[in-house]
Amino acid sequence: MAGHSKWANIQHRKGRQDAKRGKVFTKLIKEITVAAKMGGGDPNSNPRLRLAIEKAKAQSLPRDNMDNAIKRGTGQLDGVTYEEIRYEGYGIGGAAVMVDCLTDNKTRTVADVRHAFSKHGGNMGAEGSVAFQFKHCGQFIFAPGASEDKVMDAALEAGAEDVLANEDGSIEVICAPVDFHAVKAGLEQAGLKTEIADITLKPLNETTLAGEDAAKMQRLLDALDALDDVQEVYTTAAIDEA
């Protein structure tokens, strides 16, 4: 992890998300709707919906909004039908980018995503062009100062695959997506507080960018994230703000 701080990158990303609260609410509502449509409206038997509701609560999304999103997903209320689609591409310095979307108009979405890539120095790639550079997994991140031994004991007992100690003092727990809620419960029962708890696409290797390259990459990521149909943006870029 030399050359940049994973923890600084995480805090930077969280700060940008908090600054776009209205967009975050829209994303959460769409995710709850699609999760309910795919797996039913009971979060106890629908892990994807349970995670979406947990994220919504963490962002203080009003309960009525959650309930209505679930009802739209299960067909109790009329609403837009969304389709999941993923785009892949390259950013500055060859850094890989994955863009997850929920859309009611694929033609519009692909045009918007392609435009963002081309305008900010990136290129869209074919399906599978960069997916191999990411691992689909559950990820928990603890702030510097957390007890590595305590995290490791609780995480491995709960079914985690790996516990990583980063150079900046943060601790990362990785698990299979299907084990996410069990590991989360185990960590909580041990009294451990995570800063990040999500099912994500984790880069297998990172491309460290600094200076103007870092600024260009951030503009590309921001442009993609600002698109109405984009839910999540993942990248192998590690932006060094030093």
C-alpha positions in Angstrom: 0.0 0.0 0.0 3.0 2.2 -0.2 2.5 5.7 -1.8 -1.0 6.3 -0.6 -3.3 5.8 2.4 -6.2 3.4 2.0 -7.8 5.1 5.0 -7.5 8.5 3.4 -9.0 7.2 0.2 -12.0 5.8 2.2 -12.6 9.0 4.1 -12.3 11.0 0.9 -14.9 8.8 -0.8 -17.3 8.9 2.2 -17.0 12.7 2.3 -17.9 13.0 -1.4 -20.9 10.7 -0.8 -22.2 12.7 2.1 -22.0 15.9 0.1 -24.4 14.3 -2.4 -27.2 13.3 0.0 -30.0 13.8 -2.5 -28.4 11.5 -5.1 -27.6 9.0 -2.4 -31.3 8.8 -1.4 -32.3 8.2 -5.1 -29.8 5.4 -5.3 -31.0 3.8 -2.1 -34.6 3.8 -3.2 -33.8 2.3 -6.6 -31.7 -0.5 -4.9 -34.5 -1.3 -2.4 -37.0 -1.5 -5.2 -34.9 -3.8 -7.4 -33.9 -6.0 -4.4 -37.6 -6.4 -3.4 -38.5 -7.2 -7.0 -35.8 -9.9 -7.3 -36.1 -11.5 -3.9 -39.3 -10.5 -2.3 -40.2 -7.9 0.3 -39.1 -9.7 3.5 -35.5 -8.6 4.4 -35.2 -11.7 6.7 -35.3 -14.0 3.7 -33.8 -11.5 1.1 -30.1 -10.7 2.0 -29.8 -8.1 -0.8 -32.9 -6.2 0.5 -31.6 -6.5 4.1 -28.3 -4.8 3.1 -30.1 -2.1 1.1 -32.3 -1.3 4.1 -29.3 -1.2 6.4 -27.6 1.3 4.1 -30.8 3.3 3.9 -31.1 3.5 7.7 -27.4 4.6 7.9 -28.1 7.5 5.6 -31.4 8.4 7.5 -33.7 7.6 4.6 -37.2 8.1 5.8 -39.1 4.9 6.6 -42.0 5.8 4.3 -39.6 6.0 1.4 -38.2 2.5 2.2 -41.7 1.0 2.6 -42.9 2.5 -0.7 -39.8 1.3 -2.5 -40.4 -2.2 -1.3 -44.1 -2.0 -2.3 -43.1 -0.8 -5.8 -40.7 -3.7 -6.1 -43.2 -6.3 -5.1 -45.9 -4.8 -7.3 -48.1 -3.4 -4.6 -47.5 0.1 -6.0 -47.0 1.2 -9.6 -43.5 2.3 -10.5 -40.7 2.3 -13.0 -39.2 -1.1 -13.9 -35.4 -1.0 -13.6 -32.8 -3.2 -15.3 -29.4 -4.0 -13.9 -26.5 -3.4 -16.3 -22.7 -3.2 -15.8 -20.2 -1.3 -17.9 -16.5 -1.7 -17.9 -13.7 0.5 -19.0 -10.3 2.1 -18.4 -9.4 5.4 -16.8 -6.2 7.4 -16.4 -3.0 5.3 -16.4 -4.9 2.2 -17.4 -6.8 2.0 -14.1 -9.8 -0.3 -14.4 -13.3 1.0 -13.8 -16.6 -0.9 -13.3 -19.9 1.0 -13.4 -23.1 -0.6 -12.0 -26.3 0.9 -13.2 -30.1 0.6 -12.7 -31.9 1.9 -15.7 -35.3 2.1 -17.4 -33.6 3.1 -20.7 -30.4 1.2 -21.7 -29.8 3.3 -24.8 -29.7 6.5 -22.7 -27.5 5.0 -20.0 -24.8 3.5 -22.3 -24.6 6.9 -24.2 -24.2 8.8 -20.9 -21.6 6.4 -19.6 -19.6 6.4 -22.8 -19.7 10.2 -23.0 -18.4 10.5 -19.4 -15.5 8.1 -20.2 -14.5 9.8 -23.4 -14.9 13.4 -22.0 -12.5 12.7 -19.1 -9.8 10.7 -20.8 -11.1 7.2 -20.3 -12.3 4.4 -22.6 -15.3 2.0 -22.4 -14.3 -1.6 -22.8 -16.1 -4.8 -23.9 -17.8 -7.0 -21.3 -15.2 -8.9 -19.3 -12.4 -6.5 -20.3 -11.6 -5.5 -16.7 -13.9 -7.7 -14.5 -11.1 -10.1 -13.8 -9.2 -7.3 -12.0 -11.9 -7.3 -9.2 -13.1 -9.8 -6.5 -16.8 -9.9 -5.6 -16.8 -10.1 -1.8 -18.0 -8.8 1.5 -15.7 -6.1 2.9 -15.4 -4.6 6.3 -13.0 -1.8 7.1 -11.9 -0.7 10.6 -10.3 2.7 11.4 -6.6 2.8 12.4 -6.3 1.9 16.1 -8.7 -1.1 16.1 -7.3 -4.2 17.7 -6.1 -6.5 15.0 -6.2 -9.6 17.3 -9.8 -8.9 18.3 -10.9 -8.3 14.8 -9.1 -11.4 13.5 -10.6 -13.7 16.2 -14.2 -12.4 15.7 -14.0 -12.3 11.9 -12.5 -15.8 11.4 -14.9 -17.3 13.9 -17.8 -15.8 12.0 -16.6 -17.2 8.7 -14.4 -14.5 7.1 -11.9 -15.5 4.5 -9.1 -13.1 5.3 -8.1 -10.3 7.6 -5.6 -7.7 6.2 -3.6 -5.1 8.2 -2.9 -2.1 6.1 0.2 0.0 6.4 -1.8 3.0 7.5 -3.2 1.1 10.5 -6.7 0.3 9.1 -7.9 -3.3 9.2 -9.8 -5.0 6.4 -11.9 -8.1 6.7 -12.9 -10.1 3.5 -15.6 -12.7 3.2 -17.7 -14.4 0.6 -20.8 -12.4 -0.4 -23.1 -15.2 1.0 -21.4 -15.0 4.4 -21.6 -11.2 4.6 -24.5 -11.0 7.2 -23.1 -13.8 9.4 -19.7 -12.0 9.5 -21.3 -8.7 10.2 -23.3 -10.2 13.1 -20.2 -11.8 14.5 -18.2 -8.5 14.4 -21.1 -6.6 16.0 -21.5 -9.3 18.8 -17.8 -8.8 19.6 -18.4 -5.1 20.0 -16.5 -4.1 17.0 -17.5 -1.0 15.0 -16.8 -0.9 11.2 -16.4 2.2 9.2 -17.3 0.4 5.9 -19.5 -2.7 5.7 -20.6 -3.7 2.2 -20.7 -6.2 -0.6 -18.4 -4.8 -3.2 -16.0 -5.3 -6.1 -12.5 -5.2 -4.5 -9.6 -4.5 -6.8 -7.1 -7.3 -6.8 -4.3 -4.8 -7.5 -4.2 -1.1 -7.4 -2.9 1.6 -9.8 -1.5 4.5 -7.7 -2.1 7.9 -9.3 -0.8 11.3 -8.1 -0.7 14.9 -9.3 -2.6 15.7 -12.5 -3.3 12.1 -13.2 -5.0 11.7 -9.9 -7.0 14.9 -10.5 -8.1 13.7 -14.0 -9.1 10.3 -12.6 -11.2 11.9 -9.9 -13.0 14.0 -12.4 -13.8 10.8 -14.4 -15.1 9.0 -11.3 -17.1 12.0 -10.3 -18.7 12.4 -13.8 -19.7 8.7 -13.8 -21.0 8.8 -10.2 -23.1 11.9 -11.0 -25.1 10.1 -13.8 -28.7 9.4 -12.7 -28.6 5.8 -13.7 -25.3 4.9 -12.0 -25.5 3.1 -8.7 -21.8 2.3 -7.9 -18.4 3.0 -9.4 -15.5 0.7 -8.6 -11.9 1.3 -9.7 -8.4 -0.1 -9.3 -7.1 3.5 -9.0 -5.7 4.5 -5.7 -5.6 8.3 -5.7 -2.6 9.8 -3.8 -3.6 13.3 -2.6 -0.1 14.0 -1.1 
